[in-house]
Amino acid sequence: MKRGALMSISMLIKAMLNLAALVVFTRILTPQEYGTYSLVITLVLLADAMLFTWLRFGYTRYFSTEYGPRYVKNVIILSIISAFLCLAIVCALRFGEELLPRAWAIGSLWFVVGAVMVGEGIFNLQLVDANNRRREADFLSLSLVKSFGSLFAGWTLVAFGLGVEGVLLGQLVGYGLSILLLLRRLCHFSVGSLLTPDFALMKALLVIGLPMAAMQVLEMIINLGTRTSLITILGSEALSVYTIANDIVQKLIVFLMLTLNTASLPMVVKALESEGDEAARRSLSRNAAILFGLTIPASVGMVLLAPQLTQVLVGEAFRAPVLSILPWFVLIALPKGAVSFYLAHSFYLAKTSHRMIKPMLAITVVGLVIFHIGVTLFGMIGAIGTMISIWSVYGLVVGLRGRREFVLPLPFLEFARALAGTAVMVAAVWPFRAWPGFVGLFGGATVGVAVYALVAIALDLAGTRALVLRALGHQK
């Protein structure tokens, strides 16, 4: 529990810094520049999913086993190979740019993008390593150094007129500073040891990691395809509005789910490996209660306070159009987060992740076609409606199919308690909708958190009553 709290604090600080970046960049970039920036970041995330995510999944899955420490050297070797492969692909894209969609024509910026891709992959591997080793201080220091370095350097370079290039170069500064923290760990490995990989361990990483990575690759293909359609049909300003609304939800709701999952999943894997299926299910039941017990009220609160949220976070040039679509992105985030951070665990824990690929591939192909048609016929509303449909259908498919692999507990009583607490919270927060800006946001959020916490304790949501009594010394 202590470890989970420390990791959650680290992730919270990281989320706040990411929000600060959104606040700054929506105020110093033009709508056209932000549209280009969002497309570039999507390309970066796609490269990370293709070349590095499988390593992170495989490393996390096997770290708690008796062979865990032996995987470190092989993860380093494979990450170096992935980095060189990434740069080779970027060079091919740059010199074959005339064959790419018109929206991807970014010229020499491709080389900066390639460096950012490599930096993103290595940085995320560092975070996973710190999490697997339960080094919360390392996790926090990496997050702070990267986020502060990127934000300050990006803001400075944009102030000197570099635009999107300045933001991306700022990202490189942040990655460079974080990699300096990694060098002390690399010193434990000689060059000779890095030239003698263990191919059996590498194969194990591939077998468990690639299917899970394939899911993220397909998700990133959906993101890239939708953004390419938006910028082609509706223009860069529409893409900017879509991306900012999506980013706010991602950095609040989805990041909350990611934080909880990051802190809890290694413990589920450890329980499965050491104590068996039932111990893992007990851990999963507790995790589900916490995950949805926090996500449901947070999502409803975001919708209630959307006007105040956009006033605080979004630059004036984007504010009105972002506000008009922000609540709908919550409906996209909930099924998406449920799949990524809970339902997909059925396949992950059963080591049958490859069985998720076919349904996701079908939904990706059909979804991109429908999205393009929806945007062409109905504009932004068509785009949003399509995304809600894609993730809702996929969540249903994964939930039903996953029960054949590893049955996940669904604590419906805890969900009902969360809904009851959310209803009370809504009544308490509603008056703050009339308060403008930061005052309304801070007041509504503070009252909402306090009221929901009291109701959660009263209803004993996820065992909170026992935790409070223990903290007060009334229970051992």
VMD Tcl script that draws the C-alpha trace (Angstrom):
set ca {
  {0.00 0.00 0.00}
  {2.86 2.36 0.88}
  {4.55 1.60 -2.41}
  {1.32 2.23 -4.33}
  {0.87 5.58 -2.60}
  {4.43 6.67 -3.41}
  {4.06 5.62 -7.03}
  {0.72 7.40 -7.28}
  {2.28 10.61 -5.95}
  {5.07 10.34 -8.51}
  {2.60 9.81 -11.33}
  {0.43 12.68 -10.06}
  {3.37 15.07 -10.18}
  {4.17 13.88 -13.69}
  {0.55 14.45 -14.75}
  {0.56 17.99 -13.33}
  {3.71 18.81 -15.26}
  {2.17 17.43 -18.46}
  {-0.88 19.62 -17.86}
  {1.43 22.59 -17.37}
  {2.94 21.84 -20.80}
  {-0.55 21.87 -22.34}
  {-1.33 25.20 -20.65}
  {1.90 26.75 -21.97}
  {1.85 25.37 -25.51}
  {-1.82 26.23 -26.21}
  {-0.88 29.82 -25.40}
  {2.35 30.15 -27.39}
  {1.60 28.02 -30.48}
  {-0.84 29.02 -33.21}
  {-3.70 26.62 -34.11}
  {-1.82 25.60 -37.26}
  {1.40 24.93 -35.30}
  {-0.42 22.95 -32.63}
  {-2.07 20.83 -35.33}
  {1.34 19.95 -36.77}
  {2.71 19.29 -33.28}
  {-0.15 16.91 -32.44}
  {0.37 14.94 -35.65}
  {4.10 14.67 -34.96}
  {3.52 13.46 -31.40}
  {1.15 10.80 -32.74}
  {3.92 9.58 -35.06}
  {6.29 9.48 -32.07}
  {3.84 7.41 -30.03}
  {3.29 5.04 -32.95}
  {7.04 4.45 -33.24}
  {7.25 3.87 -29.49}
  {4.41 1.33 -29.66}
  {5.99 -0.49 -32.60}
  {9.59 -0.64 -31.42}
  {9.69 -0.32 -27.63}
  {6.35 -1.22 -26.04}
  {6.82 -4.97 -26.50}
  {10.06 -4.70 -24.51}
  {8.29 -2.95 -21.64}
  {5.49 -5.54 -21.51}
  {7.87 -8.49 -21.67}
  {10.22 -7.02 -19.07}
  {7.39 -6.32 -16.61}
  {5.82 -9.75 -17.10}
  {9.04 -11.65 -16.38}
  {10.78 -9.39 -13.88}
  {9.00 -10.97 -10.89}
  {10.12 -14.46 -11.90}
  {13.36 -16.13 -10.82}
  {14.93 -15.18 -14.16}
  {14.00 -11.50 -13.87}
  {17.47 -10.00 -13.25}
  {18.89 -11.84 -16.28}
  {16.50 -9.97 -18.56}
  {18.04 -6.55 -17.88}
  {21.07 -6.96 -20.15}
  {18.94 -8.34 -22.97}
  {16.45 -5.50 -22.63}
  {19.32 -3.03 -23.03}
  {20.62 -4.86 -26.12}
  {17.16 -4.96 -27.70}
  {16.49 -1.30 -26.91}
  {19.72 -0.31 -28.71}
  {18.67 -2.38 -31.73}
  {15.22 -0.78 -31.67}
  {16.75 2.70 -31.51}
  {18.87 2.13 -34.62}
  {15.92 0.56 -36.43}
  {13.81 3.60 -35.55}
  {16.37 6.01 -37.01}
  {16.67 3.92 -40.18}
  {12.89 4.01 -40.68}
  {12.80 7.79 -40.16}
  {15.54 8.29 -42.76}
  {13.56 6.17 -45.23}
  {10.42 8.23 -44.55}
  {12.30 11.50 -45.01}
  {13.74 10.58 -48.37}
  {10.52 8.92 -49.53}
  {8.31 11.75 -48.35}
  {6.64 12.24 -51.71}
  {4.99 8.83 -51.26}
  {3.47 9.75 -47.89}
  {0.15 11.52 -47.18}
  {0.37 15.26 -47.75}
  {-0.21 15.95 -44.05}
  {3.04 14.13 -43.21}
  {5.21 16.43 -45.33}
  {7.40 17.92 -42.60}
  {10.73 18.00 -44.45}
  {13.92 18.13 -42.36}
  {11.83 18.05 -39.20}
  {11.78 14.27 -39.70}
  {15.31 14.03 -38.26}
  {14.29 15.82 -35.08}
  {11.21 13.60 -34.89}
  {13.42 10.51 -35.18}
  {15.54 11.61 -32.25}
  {12.39 12.29 -30.20}
  {11.11 8.80 -31.06}
  {14.26 7.20 -29.69}
  {14.22 9.43 -26.62}
  {10.59 8.54 -25.87}
  {11.26 4.80 -26.12}
  {14.34 4.84 -23.88}
  {12.72 7.17 -21.34}
  {9.66 4.92 -20.97}
  {11.92 1.89 -20.51}
  {13.66 3.74 -17.69}
  {10.33 4.38 -15.99}
  {9.31 0.72 -16.32}
  {12.65 -0.43 -14.89}
  {12.28 1.90 -11.91}
  {8.73 0.64 -11.34}
  {9.70 -3.03 -11.60}
  {12.52 -2.53 -9.12}
  {10.21 -0.58 -6.80}
  {12.48 2.45 -6.88}
  {9.94 5.19 -6.42}
  {12.62 7.85 -5.93}
  {14.15 7.00 -9.31}
  {10.72 7.07 -10.95}
  {10.00 10.49 -9.49}
  {13.40 11.97 -10.34}
  {13.19 10.74 -13.94}
  {9.71 12.20 -14.35}
  {10.67 15.55 -12.85}
  {13.92 15.95 -14.78}
  {12.33 15.05 -18.12}
  {9.16 17.12 -17.65}
  {10.82 20.24 -16.25}
  {13.64 20.08 -18.79}
  {11.30 19.65 -21.76}
  {8.88 22.35 -20.63}
  {11.48 25.00 -19.86}
  {13.61 24.32 -22.95}
  {10.55 24.13 -25.23}
  {9.09 27.38 -23.91}
  {12.45 29.13 -24.30}
  {13.01 27.93 -27.87}
  {9.46 28.83 -28.95}
  {9.98 32.28 -27.43}
  {12.95 32.63 -29.80}
  {10.64 31.89 -32.74}
  {11.32 28.21 -33.43}
  {7.66 27.14 -33.22}
  {7.04 23.39 -33.44}
  {10.77 22.74 -33.86}
  {11.36 24.48 -30.53}
  {8.87 22.26 -28.70}
  {10.42 19.09 -30.15}
  {13.96 20.22 -29.39}
  {12.79 20.93 -25.86}
  {11.61 17.31 -25.65}
  {15.10 16.20 -26.65}
  {16.62 18.26 -23.84}
  {14.34 16.52 -21.35}
  {15.19 13.08 -22.70}
  {18.90 13.88 -22.68}
  {18.80 14.91 -19.02}
  {16.92 11.74 -18.06}
  {19.38 9.54 -19.96}
  {22.21 11.04 -17.89}
  {20.55 9.43 -14.86}
  {20.64 6.10 -16.71}
  {24.38 6.14 -17.39}
  {25.31 5.09 -13.87}
  {23.31 1.88 -14.33}
  {24.79 1.14 -17.75}
  {28.27 1.26 -16.19}
  {27.52 -2.14 -14.62}
  {27.63 -3.71 -18.09}
  {30.80 -4.11 -20.13}
  {30.80 -3.73 -23.88}
  {31.65 -7.42 -24.15}
  {28.62 -8.47 -22.10}
  {26.34 -6.41 -24.35}
  {27.70 -8.32 -27.33}
  {26.69 -11.69 -25.87}
  {22.90 -11.74 -25.81}
  {20.84 -14.64 -24.45}
  {18.61 -15.53 -27.40}
  {16.32 -17.76 -25.33}
  {15.48 -14.88 -23.00}
  {15.03 -12.55 -25.95}
  {12.57 -15.01 -27.47}
  {10.62 -15.08 -24.20}
  {10.40 -11.28 -24.24}
  {9.17 -11.37 -27.84}
  {6.53 -14.04 -27.20}
  {4.86 -12.21 -24.33}
  {5.61 -8.65 -25.41}
  {4.83 -8.55 -29.12}
  {1.11 -9.45 -28.91}
  {0.50 -6.84 -26.20}
  {2.52 -4.30 -28.19}
  {0.47 -5.15 -31.29}
  {-2.59 -3.88 -29.44}
  {-0.94 -0.53 -28.76}
  {0.36 -0.37 -32.34}
  {-3.17 -0.81 -33.64}
  {-4.41 1.83 -31.18}
  {-1.74 4.25 -32.41}
  {-2.65 3.44 -36.02}
  {-6.22 4.44 -35.18}
  {-4.93 7.68 -33.64}
  {-2.68 8.45 -36.59}
  {-5.33 7.55 -39.16}
  {-7.99 9.66 -37.47}
  {-5.70 12.65 -37.15}
  {-4.59 12.35 -40.76}
  {-8.23 12.32 -41.86}
  {-9.03 15.34 -39.67}
  {-6.15 17.48 -40.88}
  {-6.81 16.49 -44.51}
  {-10.59 17.06 -44.48}
  {-11.14 19.73 -41.81}
  {-7.71 21.38 -41.59}
  {-5.04 21.84 -38.93}
  {-7.20 24.08 -36.72}
  {-9.84 21.35 -36.35}
  {-7.11 18.84 -35.55}
  {-5.77 21.21 -32.88}
  {-9.17 21.46 -31.18}
  {-9.71 17.67 -31.35}
  {-6.21 16.98 -29.96}
  {-6.44 19.49 -27.11}
  {-9.81 18.10 -25.93}
  {-8.41 14.59 -26.18}
  {-5.19 15.58 -24.37}
  {-7.05 17.10 -21.43}
  {-9.00 13.89 -20.91}
  {-5.89 11.77 -21.46}
  {-3.85 13.77 -18.96}
  {-6.58 13.61 -16.31}
  {-8.87 10.59 -16.66}
  {-6.67 8.19 -18.63}
  {-3.57 9.21 -16.69}
  {-5.41 8.50 -13.44}
  {-6.18 4.99 -14.71}
  {-2.61 4.56 -15.92}
  {-1.26 5.63 -12.52}
  {-3.38 3.11 -10.65}
  {-2.54 0.36 -13.15}
  {1.20 1.10 -13.04}
  {1.25 0.85 -9.26}
  {-0.91 -2.29 -9.04}
  {-0.19 -4.55 -12.03}
  {3.29 -5.71 -10.89}
  {1.73 -6.81 -7.58}
  {-0.94 -8.80 -9.44}
  {1.74 -10.54 -11.49}
  {3.73 -11.29 -8.33}
  {0.63 -12.73 -6.62}
  {-0.07 -14.91 -9.66}
  {3.48 -16.22 -9.84}
  {3.90 -16.86 -6.11}
  {0.41 -17.77 -4.86}
  {-1.71 -18.73 -7.87}
  {-4.87 -17.66 -9.68}
  {-7.10 -17.00 -6.68}
  {-4.58 -14.69 -5.04}
  {-4.28 -12.78 -8.32}
  {-8.08 -12.47 -8.54}
  {-8.29 -11.09 -5.00}
  {-5.73 -8.48 -5.94}
  {-7.55 -7.73 -9.20}
  {-10.89 -7.31 -7.40}
  {-9.37 -4.74 -5.07}
  {-7.69 -2.99 -7.99}
  {-10.94 -2.85 -9.99}
  {-12.79 -1.32 -7.06}
  {-10.13 1.37 -6.69}
  {-9.75 1.93 -10.45}
  {-13.42 2.49 -11.22}
  {-14.17 3.92 -7.79}
  {-11.87 6.84 -8.64}
  {-12.41 7.05 -12.40}
  {-16.22 7.31 -12.31}
  {-16.41 10.40 -10.05}
  {-13.41 12.00 -11.76}
  {-15.09 11.66 -15.16}
  {-18.39 13.08 -13.96}
  {-16.59 15.91 -12.18}
  {-14.72 16.79 -15.36}
  {-17.97 17.06 -17.29}
  {-19.54 19.23 -14.58}
  {-16.59 21.62 -14.38}
  {-15.68 21.61 -18.10}
  {-16.20 25.41 -18.52}
  {-13.88 26.22 -15.62}
  {-11.38 23.58 -16.73}
  {-11.03 25.01 -20.22}
  {-10.73 28.57 -18.86}
  {-7.76 27.49 -16.74}
  {-5.99 25.07 -19.07}
  {-6.64 26.22 -22.63}
  {-5.44 29.28 -24.49}
  {-8.10 31.74 -25.59}
  {-7.74 30.90 -29.29}
  {-8.84 27.30 -28.60}
  {-11.16 27.73 -25.61}
  {-14.70 27.87 -27.05}
  {-14.39 25.02 -29.60}
  {-12.60 22.78 -27.07}
  {-15.35 23.34 -24.49}
  {-18.03 22.33 -27.00}
  {-16.56 18.82 -27.46}
  {-14.67 18.11 -24.22}
  {-17.48 16.17 -22.42}
  {-17.77 13.75 -25.34}
  {-14.13 12.75 -24.99}
  {-14.89 11.44 -21.52}
  {-17.20 8.90 -23.18}
  {-14.29 7.86 -25.39}
  {-11.86 7.59 -22.48}
  {-13.96 5.36 -20.21}
  {-14.28 2.28 -22.48}
  {-10.77 2.82 -23.79}
  {-9.32 2.92 -20.29}
  {-11.40 -0.07 -19.18}
  {-9.91 -2.13 -22.02}
  {-6.31 -1.00 -21.60}
  {-6.11 -1.03 -17.82}
  {-8.38 -3.88 -16.80}
  {-10.11 -6.05 -19.40}
  {-6.92 -6.74 -21.37}
  {-5.34 -8.23 -18.22}
  {-7.21 -11.48 -18.95}
  {-4.95 -12.11 -21.94}
  {-1.84 -10.65 -20.34}
  {-2.01 -12.84 -17.23}
  {-2.89 -15.96 -19.24}
  {0.00 -15.26 -21.65}
  {-2.42 -15.40 -24.59}
  {-2.16 -11.77 -25.69}
  {-1.97 -12.82 -29.36}
  {-5.68 -13.70 -29.25}
  {-6.56 -10.01 -28.94}
  {-4.98 -9.10 -32.24}
  {-7.61 -10.32 -34.70}
  {-10.60 -8.45 -33.18}
  {-8.52 -5.32 -32.74}
  {-7.26 -5.51 -36.33}
  {-10.81 -5.86 -37.65}
  {-12.03 -2.92 -35.54}
  {-9.04 -0.82 -36.64}
  {-9.67 -1.32 -40.36}
  {-13.45 -0.90 -40.17}
  {-13.16 1.96 -37.68}
  {-10.78 4.02 -39.83}
  {-13.06 3.65 -42.85}
  {-16.14 4.68 -40.84}
  {-14.21 7.53 -39.23}
  {-13.19 8.95 -42.60}
  {-16.79 8.72 -43.83}
  {-18.11 10.23 -40.60}
  {-15.73 13.20 -40.77}
  {-16.54 13.77 -44.44}
  {-20.30 13.76 -43.85}
  {-20.69 15.18 -40.33}
  {-17.41 16.91 -39.48}
  {-16.26 16.91 -35.85}
  {-19.43 15.27 -34.52}
  {-18.91 12.37 -36.91}
  {-15.33 11.98 -35.67}
  {-16.35 11.86 -32.01}
  {-19.30 9.52 -32.56}
  {-17.12 7.08 -34.45}
  {-14.49 6.96 -31.70}
  {-17.10 6.34 -29.00}
  {-18.48 3.45 -31.08}
  {-15.05 1.94 -31.79}
  {-13.96 1.73 -28.16}
  {-17.34 0.66 -26.83}
  {-17.57 -2.25 -29.27}
  {-13.97 -3.24 -28.66}
  {-14.47 -3.15 -24.88}
  {-17.43 -5.49 -25.20}
  {-15.50 -7.90 -27.44}
  {-12.42 -7.98 -25.20}
  {-14.51 -8.37 -22.04}
  {-16.45 -11.35 -23.39}
  {-13.52 -13.02 -25.14}
  {-11.19 -12.51 -22.18}
  {-13.35 -14.63 -19.87}
  {-12.19 -17.70 -21.81}
  {-8.58 -16.92 -20.91}
  {-8.51 -15.67 -17.31}
  {-11.74 -14.76 -15.53}
  {-11.50 -11.27 -14.09}
  {-13.56 -10.39 -11.03}
  {-16.23 -7.74 -11.54}
  {-17.09 -6.27 -8.12}
  {-20.55 -4.92 -8.99}
  {-21.29 -3.98 -5.37}
  {-18.24 -1.72 -5.37}
  {-19.34 -0.18 -8.67}
  {-22.77 0.55 -7.18}
  {-21.13 2.23 -4.20}
  {-19.04 4.36 -6.56}
  {-22.15 5.45 -8.45}
  {-23.95 6.31 -5.22}
  {-20.99 8.37 -4.03}
  {-20.81 10.10 -7.41}
  {-24.49 11.08 -7.21}
  {-23.93 12.75 -3.83}
  {-20.81 14.45 -5.20}
  {-22.75 15.89 -8.16}
  {-25.24 17.54 -5.81}
  {-22.39 19.11 -3.83}
  {-20.41 20.33 -6.87}
  {-23.33 21.65 -8.95}
  {-23.41 25.18 -7.39}
  {-19.76 25.73 -8.37}
  {-20.69 25.62 -12.06}
  {-21.71 29.27 -11.68}
  {-18.26 30.28 -10.41}
  {-15.76 31.30 -13.11}
  {-12.22 30.15 -13.82}
  {-9.79 28.89 -11.22}
  {-12.03 29.75 -8.27}
  {-14.86 27.59 -9.58}
  {-12.51 24.78 -10.60}
  {-10.60 24.69 -7.33}
  {-13.70 25.09 -5.18}
  {-15.71 22.49 -7.07}
  {-12.85 19.99 -7.18}
  {-12.05 20.42 -3.48}
  {-15.64 20.03 -2.35}
  {-16.18 17.14 -4.76}
  {-13.15 15.22 -3.51}
  {-14.06 15.82 0.14}
  {-17.70 14.80 -0.25}
  {-16.89 11.73 -2.32}
  {-14.22 10.65 0.18}
  {-16.68 10.90 3.07}
  {-19.31 8.91 1.18}
  {-16.70 6.32 0.15}
  {-15.70 5.84 3.81}
  {-19.33 5.66 4.90}
  {-20.09 3.01 2.25}
  {-16.72 1.29 2.82}
  {-15.82 1.55 -0.87}
  {-12.79 -0.67 -1.63}
  {-12.21 -1.16 2.10}
  {-11.56 2.52 2.77}
  {-13.20 2.43 6.19}
  {-10.70 -0.10 7.51}
  {-7.83 1.91 6.06}
  {-9.01 5.07 7.79}
  {-9.53 3.28 11.12}
  {-6.08 1.74 10.87}
  {-4.55 5.12 10.08}
  {-6.30 6.58 13.16}
  {-4.98 3.76 15.32}
  {-8.37 2.17 16.03}
  {-7.59 -1.05 14.20}
  {-4.55 -3.22 13.83}
}
mol new
graphics top color blue
foreach p $ca { graphics top sphere $p radius 0.5 }
foreach p [lrange $ca 0 end-1] q [lrange $ca 1 end] { graphics top cylinder $p $q radius 0.2 }
display resetview
